[in-house]
Amino acid sequence: MGTPSIQIGPSILTTDFLRLGDQIAEAEAAGVDYVHIDIMDGSFVPNISIGLPVLAAVRRATRLPLDVHLMMVDPERYVDAFADAGADVLTVHVEATRHVYRALERIAEAGLRPGVTLNPGTALTTVEDLLPIVDQVLLMSVNPGFGGQRFIPATLGRIRRLTAMIADAGREIPIQVDGGINATTIAAVRDAGATKVVVGSALFDGRTPVADGMARLRAALADDGPVTADGPD
């Protein structure tokens, strides 16, 4: 019996920004499926990351889909700017705007694929009425704002419940998981129902080639990985 596939996207948050173009090329050559870009405003999360000029530079560096995760308040104000800079998928936090439905509609109107993100402590029911208009649901498996955190095991149960919720809605929506994804956790996340993962230091650790990191992830998926993370159904 075959196992479901999963797309792997590196987060540029953990790259060497002096070598960003080279590292994106290295990731593309290693066979990643997309590039994940975290935008942090220092208000919604206690950190500031990158902005539109870096996104535009990444767009020039690759033809891979650019998956942009907005960790910022009132993200609807910047939809056109992110579209112009080269985003393909634009994901906003349900907690970050008073009018998340309107924000998602605005993203679709700009020609992008709208996604919605949930923090670890946010109820899954908050996305139930959004499922008809989203093209991706991102579950944070760490608290947003910083890389290098440990995977929260309860995420596995959340993935399974979200999978059932999407099936009940009669849609096929990718479930993306971000935080603590590595060779130890990736197979368990896939087996719970996730179809996309964001990977940071497991690919960009500053010591080993990206191709070696991808080989470890693929080996873990092929072997079903050491399932050491678990959570309630």
Backbone torsions as a table, in degrees:
resi	resn	phi	psi	omega
1	MET	NA	128.6	-177.3
2	GLY	-76.5	161.2	177.1
3	THR	-106.3	149.1	-179.3
4	PRO	-66.0	150.7	-179.9
5	SER	-84.3	164.4	178.8
6	ILE	-144.8	138.4	178.2
7	GLN	-89.0	142.1	-178.1
8	ILE	-116.4	126.3	178.1
9	GLY	-127.6	124.9	178.7
10	PRO	-77.4	140.1	171.6
11	SER	-86.4	128.0	-179.5
12	ILE	-75.2	-4.3	-179.0
13	LEU	-59.0	-29.0	-176.8
14	THR	-102.0	10.2	178.1
15	THR	-76.9	168.6	167.3
16	ASP	-85.3	106.2	-172.4
17	PHE	-66.0	-18.3	173.3
18	LEU	-69.8	-21.3	-178.9
19	ARG	-121.9	30.9	-171.0
20	LEU	-57.8	-49.0	-179.3
21	GLY	-59.9	-43.5	179.2
22	ASP	-64.2	-39.1	-177.6
23	GLN	-72.5	-33.1	174.5
24	ILE	-65.6	-42.4	177.0
25	ALA	-61.6	-39.4	178.4
26	GLU	-63.9	-41.7	179.1
27	ALA	-66.4	-40.7	179.3
28	GLU	-63.2	-43.1	178.4
29	ALA	-64.1	-29.7	179.7
30	ALA	-77.9	-9.8	173.8
31	GLY	98.6	23.1	176.1
32	VAL	-66.3	159.1	-174.3
33	ASP	-95.0	-25.8	-179.3
34	TYR	-162.3	172.7	177.2
35	VAL	-117.6	131.3	-177.2
36	HIS	-103.9	131.7	-176.3
37	ILE	-125.9	118.9	-178.8
38	ASP	-95.7	123.5	177.4
39	ILE	-110.3	116.6	-177.9
40	MET	-120.3	136.5	-172.7
41	ASP	-103.7	-1.8	-177.9
42	GLY	75.7	3.1	179.3
43	SER	-118.3	-56.8	176.6
44	PHE	-66.4	-36.7	174.0
45	VAL	-126.8	153.6	-175.6
46	PRO	-82.6	50.8	179.2
47	ASN	-159.9	155.4	175.4
48	ILE	-121.1	132.4	-178.1
49	SER	-115.2	-112.2	-173.7
50	ILE	-117.8	177.1	-178.2
51	GLY	-138.9	-157.6	-172.1
52	LEU	-61.0	-40.2	-179.6
53	PRO	-61.4	-37.1	178.8
54	VAL	-69.3	-41.5	176.8
55	LEU	-58.1	-45.7	179.4
56	ALA	-61.9	-37.5	178.3
57	ALA	-67.0	-40.2	177.5
58	VAL	-64.1	-39.0	178.4
59	ARG	-59.6	-37.6	178.7
60	ARG	-71.9	-22.1	-173.6
61	ALA	-88.0	-16.0	-173.7
62	THR	-152.8	154.4	172.8
63	ARG	-98.4	-2.2	178.0
64	LEU	-63.6	152.5	175.1
65	PRO	-59.5	139.9	177.7
66	LEU	-104.8	115.7	-176.6
67	ASP	-101.6	107.3	-171.7
68	VAL	-105.6	122.8	-177.5
69	HIS	-107.0	110.7	-177.7
70	LEU	-90.8	109.8	172.5
71	MET	-103.3	75.5	-173.0
72	MET	-155.6	152.5	-179.7
73	VAL	-78.3	149.3	178.5
74	ASP	47.8	54.8	-174.9
75	PRO	-63.9	-21.6	-177.8
76	GLU	-60.7	-19.6	-179.9
77	ARG	-67.4	-20.2	-170.7
78	TYR	-118.5	13.4	-175.8
79	VAL	-58.4	-49.4	-178.1
80	ASP	-61.7	-38.5	-179.5
81	ALA	-64.5	-41.1	179.4
82	PHE	-71.5	-33.8	174.8
83	ALA	-62.9	-45.6	-179.4
84	ASP	-64.5	-31.0	-178.5
85	ALA	-78.2	-13.3	173.6
86	GLY	119.0	9.8	178.7
87	ALA	-64.9	148.3	172.4
88	ASP	-107.4	-45.5	176.2
89	VAL	-116.2	133.8	178.6
90	LEU	-125.5	116.5	-174.8
91	THR	-112.8	129.7	-178.4
92	VAL	-120.0	151.8	178.9
93	HIS	-80.0	134.7	176.5
94	VAL	-61.8	-25.7	-177.6
95	GLU	-84.3	-8.6	-167.7
96	ALA	-96.5	-5.9	-177.9
97	THR	-143.9	146.7	177.9
98	ARG	-75.2	-15.9	-175.0
99	HIS	-131.4	67.3	-173.6
100	VAL	-66.7	-35.3	179.0
101	TYR	-61.4	-44.9	179.0
102	ARG	-63.3	-40.4	179.4
103	ALA	-62.1	-42.6	179.6
104	LEU	-66.4	-39.9	175.8
105	GLU	-61.6	-40.4	-179.4
106	ARG	-63.8	-38.3	177.9
107	ILE	-63.0	-45.3	178.6
108	ALA	-63.4	-39.9	178.9
109	GLU	-62.3	-29.4	179.6
110	ALA	-80.9	0.2	177.7
111	GLY	88.0	12.9	179.1
112	LEU	-104.1	164.0	175.3
113	ARG	-88.2	120.1	-176.5
114	PRO	-83.0	136.7	175.0
115	GLY	-129.6	157.4	179.2
116	VAL	-127.2	141.3	-175.8
117	THR	-115.8	144.1	175.4
118	LEU	-123.1	131.2	171.8
119	ASN	-69.8	163.2	-176.6
120	PRO	-56.8	-33.1	-177.0
121	GLY	-95.3	7.6	-177.7
122	THR	-93.4	132.6	-176.6
123	ALA	-63.0	139.7	177.8
124	LEU	-62.4	-26.7	-178.2
125	THR	-63.0	-17.2	-179.9
126	THR	-69.1	-16.3	177.9
127	VAL	-102.4	-4.6	-172.9
128	GLU	-56.4	-45.4	-178.4
129	ASP	-80.4	-3.8	178.5
130	LEU	-96.1	-12.4	-174.9
131	LEU	-58.0	-33.3	178.5
132	PRO	-64.8	-18.0	-173.3
133	ILE	-120.1	3.4	-179.1
134	VAL	-105.4	154.0	177.3
135	ASP	-110.7	1.7	179.5
136	GLN	-166.1	140.9	170.7
137	VAL	-120.3	123.9	179.7
138	LEU	-105.2	122.0	173.9
139	LEU	-100.9	120.8	174.4
140	MET	-76.2	127.4	178.0
141	SER	-104.1	11.0	168.5
142	VAL	-143.4	169.3	173.2
143	ASN	-73.7	131.0	-172.3
144	PRO	-69.9	151.6	173.7
145	GLY	126.2	-24.3	-177.9
146	PHE	-143.6	144.7	175.1
147	GLY	-84.4	172.7	173.8
148	GLY	77.9	14.5	-179.5
149	GLN	-87.4	161.5	178.1
150	ARG	-79.3	142.2	176.4
151	PHE	-59.5	133.1	177.1
152	ILE	-85.9	113.1	-172.8
153	PRO	-58.2	-32.7	-178.8
154	ALA	-61.9	-13.3	178.0
155	THR	-59.6	-32.4	-178.0
156	LEU	-61.4	-43.6	176.2
157	GLY	-64.3	-37.2	177.7
158	ARG	-64.6	-39.1	177.3
159	ILE	-62.0	-44.8	-178.9
160	ARG	-63.3	-42.2	179.9
161	ARG	-68.3	-38.1	178.0
162	LEU	-66.7	-38.1	176.9
163	THR	-57.7	-44.4	178.7
164	ALA	-66.2	-38.9	179.9
165	MET	-63.0	-42.6	179.1
166	ILE	-66.2	-40.8	177.9
167	ALA	-62.1	-41.2	178.4
168	ASP	-63.9	-29.1	178.5
169	ALA	-79.4	-7.1	177.9
170	GLY	74.1	26.5	-178.8
171	ARG	-122.5	162.6	172.3
172	GLU	-116.8	98.8	-175.4
173	ILE	-119.0	127.4	177.1
174	PRO	-59.7	136.8	171.1
175	ILE	-104.9	118.9	-179.7
176	GLN	-106.7	142.6	179.8
177	VAL	-125.7	135.6	-174.6
178	ASP	-134.8	119.7	174.3
179	GLY	128.3	116.3	176.0
180	GLY	70.3	23.9	179.9
181	ILE	-86.0	124.9	179.1
182	ASN	-154.8	-170.1	-177.0
183	ALA	-65.3	-19.1	178.6
184	THR	-82.0	-32.7	-172.0
185	THR	-107.3	-17.7	-168.6
186	ILE	-64.5	-39.2	-178.2
187	ALA	-68.1	-40.4	178.9
188	ALA	-63.3	-38.1	178.5
189	VAL	-65.8	-45.4	177.0
190	ARG	-61.3	-45.9	-176.9
191	ASP	-65.5	-26.1	177.2
192	ALA	-74.8	-18.0	176.7
193	GLY	129.4	-3.9	179.1
194	ALA	-68.7	144.9	179.3
195	THR	-116.8	-6.5	177.4
196	LYS	-143.6	143.5	173.9
197	VAL	-133.6	151.4	173.2
198	VAL	-105.6	130.1	-176.4
199	VAL	-123.1	131.2	179.9
200	GLY	-108.0	-97.1	-173.9
201	SER	-67.5	-15.7	175.6
202	ALA	-68.7	-17.8	175.9
203	LEU	-112.1	-41.3	-179.1
204	PHE	-111.6	87.2	-178.3
205	ASP	-109.3	0.6	178.8
206	GLY	77.3	1.3	-176.6
207	ARG	-125.0	-39.6	-174.2
208	THR	-118.0	152.9	178.7
209	PRO	-61.6	148.9	178.4
210	VAL	-59.1	-36.8	-179.8
211	ALA	-59.8	-35.4	178.2
212	ASP	-68.2	-40.7	176.5
213	GLY	-62.2	-42.9	177.7
214	MET	-63.9	-38.2	178.5
215	ALA	-62.4	-39.7	178.3
216	ARG	-65.3	-41.6	179.4
217	LEU	-65.0	-43.4	-180.0
218	ARG	-65.7	-37.9	177.9
219	ALA	-64.3	-40.3	178.4
220	ALA	-63.9	-39.5	178.4
221	LEU	-68.2	-39.7	-179.6
222	ALA	-67.2	-34.2	-178.7
223	ASP	-91.3	1.6	-171.4
224	ASP	68.0	6.1	171.2
225	GLY	61.2	161.6	172.9
226	PRO	-78.2	101.3	-173.9
227	VAL	-78.3	86.2	-178.0
228	THR	-101.7	-9.2	178.2
229	ALA	-104.2	134.7	178.7
230	ASP	-147.8	167.7	-179.1
231	GLY	-161.2	170.7	-177.1
232	PRO	-71.8	149.0	174.8
233	ASP	-74.6	NA	NA
